[in-house]
């Protein structure tokens, strides 16, 4: 599980991008026969998460609007979960990196 914007070359100015890229490189160096890397952007929650703070309550409709206007900016939580299971069960490739667009394509 990585993130959109991961930098496997370690050249990004953004710390998270370098860290996620380094983690991907470590995974790729293992001897696991099948490696699936998921790089979601914004993950939109679709079910109630219990007690939410003001920011989370504010972000739910904003996040839904952003996904509506810019679908490649993220995925819904259930799409990510379904895509991870489907990719593990159905993909014959030994290595595959899934961006937001690929994650949605797997489940739709």
Steps between C-alpha positions, in 0.01 A plus 500: 500500500664818382366841397445711192815693427741239635851563368704183453803700386515694828527838329179663616507801731204349685601275787194274475568437130859394569397281797222329306734452203765349727239261645401395147865436413538282810193300398631459147829367636326211680462154354123497522371346175217753463527867588205736481547867583199723559547877474172662598470875529214625713307211659137605545316332790159366405377380839468668836827488692347568842578822681646736244657833568394819329766468230393148401134600487592796283720294268245227420288711260806688376680173424196364317486817290870481420463138386202601287693779328842330494445122503871421467579682824395210720276199561222399735599275787292204382650526149849477643414196712328321213783577259760362740312172539422469128858573398634241742255237376477571128811673373750270333776759490787456743535876549243773459466856625146632534430874487155650573381442143613135507340436840160619377534309171548174690168530682283656227 
